[in-house]
Amino acid sequence: MKRTRLTTRIALLSIGIAVVTALIAGALSIGLIRTSSSSTARTTLARLADVAQTVAERTANATAAQVKLRTAFGGLKVRIAFADRSGTLRANQPIARDAVTAADVASVLAGHNVSATHSTRSGTALVEGRPTTNGGVFAVERRVDAVAPEERAIRRIVIALLIAGGIAALLGLAVAARLARPLRRTAAAAHALAAGRRDVSLPAEGPAEVVEVSEAINALSHALTQSEGRQREFLLSVSHDLRTPLTALSGYAESLASGVVPAGETGQVGGVMLSEAKRLERLVGDLLDLARLGAHDFRLEASHVDLNDVVRAAAAVWSARCAASGVALQVEGWLAPLPVITDVGRIRQSLDGLLENALRVTPAGRPIVLASRAEGAAAVLEVRDGGPGLTDADIAVAFQQGELFRRYRGVREVGTGLGLAIVHGLVTRLGGTIEAGHAAEGGARFTVRLPLA
């Protein structure tokens, strides 16, 4: 579908507004001109009728009065007609006789002023009648000739309106081009981003809305640069972690295949290969979980669950594992039920991920705390440890893929770098929230909140 450009739309809108405004103004102006012209003609004719009445009253007979008035009004477009007492109308011009009706004559003879407009064979005529001693006198003006000045004024107004419309069109095009320029620049920047460029930067120019769009494009470019940088670091890290167990497995497999490994050490080599294979399996599993979390068809099987039951089941498994590492697992249970609607398997997977992360960094003799409680309308699960903990900067990026792994690799025991990101994705998909913080035991604290049923 072909779309019109913004420049064309604004120009057409400007022209339309100018034309509509001009038509309204022109219609009002023409109406005012015609009304003013008609009113002026009527007022002038009434004054001339008053003059004719005065002349007729001061003249001995109607014939002499007619001569005087013809001489006085000879240079004007006004015609004079007289009516005697019998109702006979005398006039030298046909327009005067045609315009004055019997009703006008009767009204004047009855002593009334007449102010009328009549249609004649030669056009519209204005009639003003005045009673006199000997009958009445009429002043008649034909309006056909008087229309010419109006038409000239109307033509001038139309020309002025056309000029105004042209100027409005030019201004509309100029304004549209100015407005469309930064939008075209923004569109070009968006296409450049889509094509893979990340050095896109737009100047903050133009109206406030255009500046806001430019700033959004700049922010998007910066965010894409950072995101792709983190993705590259993450892929490099994962590639390294995949290569390490694969290298070990490949080396031991070659040794076994070539018969270099003594018969008595076969079991030890098999144990190393099994350990590396499980490490590789764990890393691949984490990658698959992370990929599934981003899929639209990620399955959840929600049901009514008491989180205290989940805590007790997790504590039963992890107590032994913690004890084997010299770490004491402390459980702070909530006496009342904590009913929620959630996927019990996914929430247990989240707890296992947090406990595994805590056990990895907690030294022997230090505690790990698994707590559950209610806070307002939320059920809370919390894992705290006595390990080295997290800095404020670490807390801000704790759930980003591989960020803590990159910071503490070689410094402390680390996993695949994906565990906390997976837990964050799971909790979010379950409709809850998770946050990191400092624990009273000296290490890290991870708090999961789910809405109570």
PLY file of the C-alpha trace (Angstrom):
ply
format ascii 1.0
element vertex 453
property float x
property float y
property float z
element edge 452
property int vertex1
property int vertex2
end_header
0.00 0.00 0.00
1.45 3.33 -1.07
1.46 5.91 1.70
1.57 9.66 1.25
4.50 11.58 2.67
4.22 13.78 5.74
5.28 16.79 3.66
2.39 16.24 1.24
-0.12 15.73 4.04
0.89 18.88 5.90
0.90 20.90 2.67
-2.56 19.64 1.73
-3.79 20.34 5.25
-2.43 23.89 5.11
-4.01 24.49 1.71
-7.32 23.06 2.92
-7.33 25.27 6.01
-6.43 28.33 3.89
-9.15 27.58 1.32
-11.85 26.97 3.94
-10.83 30.11 5.84
-10.78 32.11 2.61
-14.20 30.84 1.55
-15.73 31.72 4.92
-14.06 35.14 4.97
-15.04 35.75 1.33
-18.65 34.75 1.90
-18.87 37.04 4.92
-17.16 39.88 3.03
-19.42 39.55 -0.02
-22.49 39.46 2.19
-21.35 42.53 4.06
-20.58 44.38 0.81
-23.97 43.59 -0.68
-25.80 44.45 2.52
-23.83 47.67 2.91
-24.35 48.63 -0.74
-28.10 47.98 -0.59
-28.44 49.84 2.71
-26.49 52.83 1.40
-28.55 52.96 -1.80
-31.76 52.79 0.20
-30.67 55.60 2.55
-29.58 57.83 -0.35
-32.81 57.20 -2.24
-34.89 58.03 0.87
-33.10 61.36 1.24
-33.67 62.16 -2.43
-37.38 61.30 -1.98
-37.51 63.73 0.93
-35.95 66.41 -1.28
-38.48 65.67 -4.06
-41.32 65.94 -1.52
-40.07 69.33 -0.36
-39.69 70.63 -3.94
-43.17 69.40 -4.87
-44.72 71.07 -1.81
-43.09 74.42 -2.62
-43.97 74.41 -6.31
-47.32 75.69 -7.56
-48.20 72.70 -9.77
-46.95 69.19 -10.48
-45.69 70.02 -13.97
-43.38 72.75 -12.71
-42.22 70.47 -9.88
-41.45 67.72 -12.37
-39.36 70.11 -14.45
-37.41 71.27 -11.43
-36.75 67.73 -10.20
-35.74 66.51 -13.64
-33.25 69.36 -13.79
-32.01 68.71 -10.23
-31.72 64.91 -10.62
-30.64 64.87 -14.23
-27.11 63.72 -13.45
-28.28 60.96 -11.12
-29.60 57.48 -11.83
-32.76 58.27 -9.88
-36.08 58.61 -11.73
-39.03 60.72 -10.47
-42.73 59.88 -10.84
-45.79 61.88 -9.69
-49.23 60.67 -8.70
-52.18 63.01 -8.63
-55.27 62.79 -6.44
-57.02 60.56 -8.92
-54.18 57.97 -8.72
-52.78 58.67 -12.16
-49.00 58.13 -12.30
-46.93 60.41 -14.52
-43.36 59.65 -15.37
-41.14 60.19 -18.39
-39.15 56.99 -17.91
-40.61 53.47 -18.24
-38.58 52.17 -15.28
-40.37 54.59 -12.96
-43.83 53.60 -14.22
-43.05 49.86 -14.06
-41.55 50.02 -10.56
-44.35 51.93 -8.80
-47.34 49.71 -8.13
-50.98 50.65 -7.52
-50.51 49.65 -3.88
-47.61 52.14 -3.59
-49.80 54.93 -5.09
-52.71 54.11 -2.78
-50.41 54.11 0.26
-48.92 57.51 -0.62
-52.34 59.04 -1.36
-53.40 57.79 2.09
-50.61 59.93 3.56
-48.01 57.18 4.22
-44.33 56.98 3.26
-43.47 54.07 0.99
-40.17 52.13 1.03
-40.27 49.09 -1.27
-38.26 46.88 -3.62
-39.91 45.58 -6.80
-38.87 43.41 -9.71
-39.39 44.90 -13.17
-38.75 43.81 -16.73
-35.37 45.55 -16.64
-34.28 44.38 -13.18
-34.75 45.15 -9.50
-35.87 48.65 -8.51
-35.82 50.50 -5.20
-38.88 52.69 -4.60
-39.30 55.51 -2.08
-42.65 57.35 -2.01
-43.71 60.50 -0.13
-47.18 62.10 0.14
-47.64 65.70 -1.07
-50.47 68.22 -1.02
-51.44 67.43 -4.62
-50.90 63.66 -4.41
-47.52 62.01 -4.09
-43.99 61.83 -5.42
-41.86 58.71 -6.03
-38.07 58.31 -6.33
-37.04 55.13 -8.21
-33.55 53.63 -8.63
-32.82 50.67 -10.82
-30.29 48.28 -9.17
-28.90 46.66 -12.33
-26.24 49.29 -12.84
-25.51 49.53 -9.14
-24.39 45.90 -8.98
-21.19 46.64 -10.91
-19.25 48.14 -7.97
-20.18 45.13 -5.86
-18.97 42.74 -8.49
-15.69 44.62 -8.80
-15.23 44.39 -5.02
-16.08 40.69 -5.11
-13.57 40.06 -7.91
-10.89 41.82 -5.88
-11.72 39.71 -2.83
-11.53 36.50 -4.89
-8.14 37.51 -6.27
-6.92 38.31 -2.76
-8.16 34.94 -1.53
-6.37 33.12 -4.35
-3.15 34.93 -3.51
-3.61 34.07 0.20
-4.22 30.42 -0.71
-1.03 30.32 -2.77
0.98 31.87 0.04
-0.55 29.38 2.50
0.41 26.49 0.21
4.02 27.70 -0.02
4.23 28.21 3.74
2.67 24.76 4.32
5.26 23.13 2.07
8.09 24.98 3.84
6.82 24.04 7.31
6.19 20.44 6.25
9.68 20.11 4.81
11.18 21.49 8.01
9.16 19.12 10.18
9.78 16.10 7.98
13.56 16.61 7.79
14.34 15.37 11.34
11.81 12.55 10.94
13.55 11.39 7.76
16.85 11.61 9.62
15.38 9.52 12.44
14.05 6.92 9.97
17.50 6.71 8.34
19.08 6.16 11.77
16.58 3.39 12.57
17.35 1.67 9.26
21.07 1.98 10.03
20.51 0.32 13.41
18.55 -2.47 11.74
21.41 -2.93 9.27
23.88 -3.49 12.11
25.44 -0.08 12.65
25.89 0.88 16.29
27.61 4.28 15.92
24.30 6.01 15.20
23.80 9.35 16.95
21.08 11.91 16.27
21.24 15.61 17.21
18.58 16.88 19.62
16.98 19.35 17.20
13.45 20.28 16.24
10.18 20.22 18.20
10.02 18.55 21.61
8.39 15.38 20.21
11.09 15.00 17.54
13.82 15.57 20.13
12.23 12.87 22.30
12.29 10.40 19.40
15.92 11.28 18.65
16.91 10.71 22.26
15.05 7.38 22.24
16.97 6.30 19.10
20.27 7.31 20.74
19.34 5.40 23.90
18.40 2.37 21.79
21.72 2.51 19.98
23.60 2.67 23.29
21.53 -0.16 24.77
22.08 -2.35 21.71
25.82 -1.71 21.90
25.94 -2.73 25.55
23.65 -5.71 25.05
25.61 -7.06 22.11
28.83 -6.50 24.03
27.48 -8.55 26.95
26.30 -11.22 24.53
29.76 -11.46 22.97
31.35 -11.76 26.41
28.77 -14.34 27.39
29.36 -16.42 24.25
33.12 -16.26 24.77
32.69 -17.37 28.36
30.31 -20.20 27.47
32.59 -21.30 24.63
35.49 -21.48 27.07
33.45 -23.44 29.61
32.30 -25.86 26.92
35.81 -26.26 25.55
37.34 -27.13 28.96
35.35 -30.32 29.69
35.38 -31.25 26.01
39.18 -30.98 25.97
39.44 -33.13 29.09
37.05 -35.74 27.72
38.84 -35.78 24.37
42.27 -36.13 26.01
41.27 -38.97 28.33
39.35 -40.71 25.55
42.45 -40.63 23.30
44.53 -41.97 26.14
42.11 -44.85 26.69
41.88 -45.54 22.98
45.65 -45.67 22.55
46.14 -47.83 25.67
48.37 -45.30 27.38
46.38 -45.39 30.65
47.54 -48.20 32.95
44.95 -50.81 33.81
44.93 -49.78 37.45
44.07 -46.17 36.65
41.14 -46.85 34.35
38.59 -46.31 37.10
40.15 -42.98 38.09
40.18 -41.79 34.47
36.56 -42.90 34.08
35.65 -40.92 37.18
37.28 -37.79 35.79
35.52 -38.26 32.47
32.19 -38.76 34.24
32.71 -35.59 36.28
33.54 -33.56 33.18
30.59 -35.06 31.30
28.22 -34.07 34.13
29.70 -30.59 34.16
29.14 -30.38 30.42
25.60 -31.73 30.83
24.86 -29.15 33.53
26.08 -26.29 31.35
24.05 -27.48 28.34
21.00 -27.91 30.58
21.35 -24.36 31.87
21.62 -23.05 28.31
18.49 -24.97 27.32
16.57 -23.65 30.35
17.62 -20.12 29.51
16.50 -20.58 25.91
13.14 -22.05 26.97
12.46 -19.11 29.28
12.56 -16.78 26.29
10.12 -18.90 24.28
6.44 -18.02 24.03
5.35 -21.63 24.57
7.13 -22.04 27.92
4.87 -24.43 29.83
3.66 -23.83 33.39
1.45 -26.24 35.36
-0.10 -24.04 38.03
-1.85 -25.51 41.06
-2.66 -24.58 44.68
0.52 -25.01 46.71
1.52 -24.39 50.32
5.02 -22.92 50.09
5.84 -24.35 53.53
5.60 -27.82 51.95
8.05 -26.77 49.25
10.45 -25.41 51.89
10.28 -28.60 53.94
10.89 -30.80 50.85
13.88 -28.69 49.78
15.32 -28.66 53.32
15.13 -32.45 53.52
17.37 -32.77 50.43
19.77 -29.89 51.02
20.43 -30.52 54.69
22.47 -33.57 53.81
24.33 -31.85 51.01
25.16 -28.87 53.23
26.27 -31.13 56.07
28.63 -32.97 53.70
30.34 -29.64 53.03
30.45 -28.64 56.70
27.72 -26.03 56.28
24.67 -25.85 58.55
21.30 -25.38 56.83
18.89 -23.42 59.03
15.19 -23.38 58.26
13.00 -20.49 59.37
9.48 -21.77 58.63
6.19 -19.89 58.78
3.69 -21.52 61.14
0.58 -20.56 59.17
0.02 -21.90 55.62
1.37 -19.91 52.69
-1.10 -20.75 49.89
-0.14 -19.69 46.37
-1.11 -20.69 42.85
2.10 -21.63 41.09
4.03 -24.38 39.34
5.49 -26.39 42.22
8.19 -27.90 40.00
9.39 -24.50 38.77
9.39 -22.90 42.22
11.38 -25.88 43.56
13.79 -25.49 40.63
14.25 -21.85 41.63
14.92 -22.75 45.28
17.41 -25.44 44.25
19.24 -22.93 42.06
19.51 -20.40 44.91
20.61 -23.06 47.43
23.21 -24.46 45.03
24.57 -20.95 44.47
24.71 -20.37 48.26
26.41 -23.69 49.02
29.05 -23.05 46.35
30.28 -19.82 47.99
29.66 -20.55 51.69
32.76 -21.82 53.55
32.59 -24.63 56.09
31.33 -23.52 59.47
29.14 -20.76 58.07
25.34 -21.04 57.82
22.81 -21.07 55.01
19.30 -19.96 55.92
16.14 -21.04 54.07
13.20 -18.91 55.26
9.53 -18.51 54.41
7.06 -15.92 55.66
4.11 -13.75 54.71
4.42 -10.02 53.99
1.09 -8.35 53.37
-0.45 -9.98 50.30
2.78 -11.76 49.30
4.38 -15.05 50.24
8.14 -14.71 50.67
10.90 -17.27 50.17
14.39 -16.24 51.18
17.84 -17.80 50.88
20.67 -16.20 52.88
24.26 -17.37 53.17
27.37 -16.66 55.18
29.67 -16.43 52.18
31.66 -13.44 50.86
28.48 -11.67 49.78
27.88 -9.14 47.02
28.80 -5.51 46.61
26.21 -2.88 45.76
27.49 -2.94 42.19
27.11 -6.73 42.11
23.50 -6.52 43.34
22.58 -4.23 40.44
23.70 -6.86 37.87
23.21 -10.06 39.85
20.64 -11.54 37.45
22.37 -10.64 34.18
23.70 -13.62 32.25
27.29 -14.39 33.18
27.96 -10.99 34.82
28.96 -12.33 38.26
30.75 -15.23 36.58
32.88 -12.76 34.64
33.63 -10.69 37.75
34.58 -13.54 40.11
36.01 -16.20 37.85
39.31 -17.21 39.37
38.50 -15.31 42.58
35.90 -17.58 44.16
33.99 -20.74 43.29
31.65 -20.05 40.35
29.17 -22.16 38.42
28.09 -21.79 34.80
27.20 -18.11 35.22
23.60 -18.80 34.19
21.98 -20.01 37.42
20.77 -16.67 38.79
19.56 -15.56 35.36
17.51 -18.78 35.10
16.04 -18.30 38.59
15.11 -14.70 37.74
13.41 -15.84 34.52
11.51 -18.62 36.30
10.24 -16.39 39.10
9.19 -13.71 36.61
7.31 -16.27 34.52
5.54 -17.42 37.71
4.25 -13.88 38.27
6.60 -13.11 41.15
9.62 -10.93 41.81
13.14 -11.64 43.03
15.72 -9.28 44.44
19.29 -9.56 45.70
20.69 -7.90 48.81
22.94 -8.19 51.82
22.29 -10.92 54.40
22.55 -10.57 58.17
24.78 -13.66 58.11
27.38 -11.68 56.19
26.79 -13.04 52.71
24.20 -12.60 49.99
20.41 -12.58 50.32
17.94 -13.56 47.59
14.25 -12.85 48.22
11.41 -14.30 46.13
7.89 -12.86 46.43
4.77 -14.52 45.05
1.18 -13.30 45.43
-0.83 -15.19 48.06
-3.81 -17.10 46.74
0 1
1 2
2 3
3 4
4 5
5 6
6 7
7 8
8 9
9 10
10 11
11 12
12 13
13 14
14 15
15 16
16 17
17 18
18 19
19 20
20 21
21 22
22 23
23 24
24 25
25 26
26 27
27 28
28 29
29 30
30 31
31 32
32 33
33 34
34 35
35 36
36 37
37 38
38 39
39 40
40 41
41 42
42 43
43 44
44 45
45 46
46 47
47 48
48 49
49 50
50 51
51 52
52 53
53 54
54 55
55 56
56 57
57 58
58 59
59 60
60 61
61 62
62 63
63 64
64 65
65 66
66 67
67 68
68 69
69 70
70 71
71 72
72 73
73 74
74 75
75 76
76 77
77 78
78 79
79 80
80 81
81 82
82 83
83 84
84 85
85 86
86 87
87 88
88 89
89 90
90 91
91 92
92 93
93 94
94 95
95 96
96 97
97 98
98 99
99 100
100 101
101 102
102 103
103 104
104 105
105 106
106 107
107 108
108 109
109 110
110 111
111 112
112 113
113 114
114 115
115 116
116 117
117 118
118 119
119 120
120 121
121 122
122 123
123 124
124 125
125 126
126 127
127 128
128 129
129 130
130 131
131 132
132 133
133 134
134 135
135 136
136 137
137 138
138 139
139 140
140 141
141 142
142 143
143 144
144 145
145 146
146 147
147 148
148 149
149 150
150 151
151 152
152 153
153 154
154 155
155 156
156 157
157 158
158 159
159 160
160 161
161 162
162 163
163 164
164 165
165 166
166 167
167 168
168 169
169 170
170 171
171 172
172 173
173 174
174 175
175 176
176 177
177 178
178 179
179 180
180 181
181 182
182 183
183 184
184 185
185 186
186 187
187 188
188 189
189 190
190 191
191 192
192 193
193 194
194 195
195 196
196 197
197 198
198 199
199 200
200 201
201 202
202 203
203 204
204 205
205 206
206 207
207 208
208 209
209 210
210 211
211 212
212 213
213 214
214 215
215 216
216 217
217 218
218 219
219 220
220 221
221 222
222 223
223 224
224 225
225 226
226 227
227 228
228 229
229 230
230 231
231 232
232 233
233 234
234 235
235 236
236 237
237 238
238 239
239 240
240 241
241 242
242 243
243 244
244 245
245 246
246 247
247 248
248 249
249 250
250 251
251 252
252 253
253 254
254 255
255 256
256 257
257 258
258 259
259 260
260 261
261 262
262 263
263 264
264 265
265 266
266 267
267 268
268 269
269 270
270 271
271 272
272 273
273 274
274 275
275 276
276 277
277 278
278 279
279 280
280 281
281 282
282 283
283 284
284 285
285 286
286 287
287 288
288 289
289 290
290 291
291 292
292 293
293 294
294 295
295 296
296 297
297 298
298 299
299 300
300 301
301 302
302 303
303 304
304 305
305 306
306 307
307 308
308 309
309 310
310 311
311 312
312 313
313 314
314 315
315 316
316 317
317 318
318 319
319 320
320 321
321 322
322 323
323 324
324 325
325 326
326 327
327 328
328 329
329 330
330 331
331 332
332 333
333 334
334 335
335 336
336 337
337 338
338 339
339 340
340 341
341 342
342 343
343 344
344 345
345 346
346 347
347 348
348 349
349 350
350 351
351 352
352 353
353 354
354 355
355 356
356 357
357 358
358 359
359 360
360 361
361 362
362 363
363 364
364 365
365 366
366 367
367 368
368 369
369 370
370 371
371 372
372 373
373 374
374 375
375 376
376 377
377 378
378 379
379 380
380 381
381 382
382 383
383 384
384 385
385 386
386 387
387 388
388 389
389 390
390 391
391 392
392 393
393 394
394 395
395 396
396 397
397 398
398 399
399 400
400 401
401 402
402 403
403 404
404 405
405 406
406 407
407 408
408 409
409 410
410 411
411 412
412 413
413 414
414 415
415 416
416 417
417 418
418 419
419 420
420 421
421 422
422 423
423 424
424 425
425 426
426 427
427 428
428 429
429 430
430 431
431 432
432 433
433 434
434 435
435 436
436 437
437 438
438 439
439 440
440 441
441 442
442 443
443 444
444 445
445 446
446 447
447 448
448 449
449 450
450 451
451 452
